[in-house]
């Protein structure tokens, strides 16, 4: 997949958003208070947003979140505190609060928290947008929503536009992280996000609804790249045809080809989340759920040789892009499942120590109020060597499901269900008429074992991944190629 034109630089900048000596002071004072490890993170989000409904703007505003988070290790206990007052006195009080909390909870640990070793780094990286967010007024940024409404009102042949919602966000995330081990990482990443949701209706056929998210790192040049008006208009015409002409899909055991949108969602939910080491250890059980993966399952087979799932924060232009995590560990691609084998978990420095390995740079915090926890970035199914036509050519009767309308998965990330949105009958190797509401319901192992081929394409889709208590949402991509599943049970949802 081609990414927009971006410039990424690594080096040292002369100017900082905050006086870094304040962070250095916090780190030094933490050692004086008895902390064996101190981490001070300046974290700022700044941008704008707008929400529109039908042909009206209903909300416009600015985004500003700025402060410092302090994390300490004291006698095997982890303490955290944050503040939006970046004065020296306030930072000292915040440090004292983090140390106090660590001491207060130290008695609760049956095993002390320790961090795996990591390399000391001093790095700066940033993405420079081609078009800055501040160069254009918010009204011009979101002017496309009226074009979408006008186009949908005229392009639909036999259905009525029942609802239309468009949301726009831009944000520059800036961080400076200083640790007592000598690491220092500064970064600046601009991101842009667009969400759209439309519903089409006819009295005879009912409704069909589409929700989709676009997101990437970069500037306003991405709006030109995405061609949102054309994209939404094209989708509406296709889904109108699905609504008006879609038949019931064949049922029973058949071959199914899944598009990258569903494949990406499935790998995010059934490979990414269960591979989070804190979830494997049970930390997320009361919040985001558990994992079918248990400690000691590395090397176990989960799928076919075709099934490789990668999480890679370093993809240029990606929504989940970063080069160093919030513990100053260098990011790299992680092969969660490799040729059908459970190969690697997502780690921070604490879980890496527990698993007797090293961190692979998966610790991220949503903002200055949040502690770094294990998160995905850009998770995808590895493409194969087939063309799309080769995936279809020996299927006598099957279904191609390109996008989804609803889904669910259990707390252990094992049993899951997906209902198709744009879907078509496959007959003698060719795409035929649209079908409505095909359903696949299978286990995680059942999915990865059934994949026997993937095509060469790679497409990504944006989302905001939720996890943690208090809740944290971070930007991610999920994606993959088109994949073929052999002999799976296909059902149909009511419509």
Buried (B, 14 or more C-beta within 10 A) or exposed (E): EEBBEBEBEEEEEEEBBBEBEBBBBBBEBBEEBEBBBBBBBBBBBBBBBBBBBBEEBEEBEEEEBBBBBBBBBBBEBBBBBBBEEBEEEBBBBBBBBBBBBBBEEBEEEEEEBBBBEBEEBEBBBBBEBBBBBBEBEBEEBBEBBBBBBEBBEEBBEEBEBBEBBBBBBBBBBBBBBBBBBEBBBBBBBBBBBBBBBBBBBBEEBEBBBBBBBBBBBBBBBBBEBBEBBEBBBEBBBBBBBBBBEBEEBBEEEBBBBBBBBBBBBBBBBBBBBBBBBBBBBEBBEEEBBBBBBEBEBEEEBBBBEBBBBBBBBBBBBBBBBBBBBBBBBBBEBBBBBBBBBBBBBBBBBBBBBBBEBBBBBBBBBBBBBBBBBBBBBBBBBBBBEBEBEBBBEEBEEBBBBBBBBBBEBBBBBBBBBBBBBBBBBBBEBEBBEBBBBBBBBBBBBBBBBBBBBBBEBBBBBBBBBEBBEEEBBBBBBBBBBBBBBBEBBBBBBEB
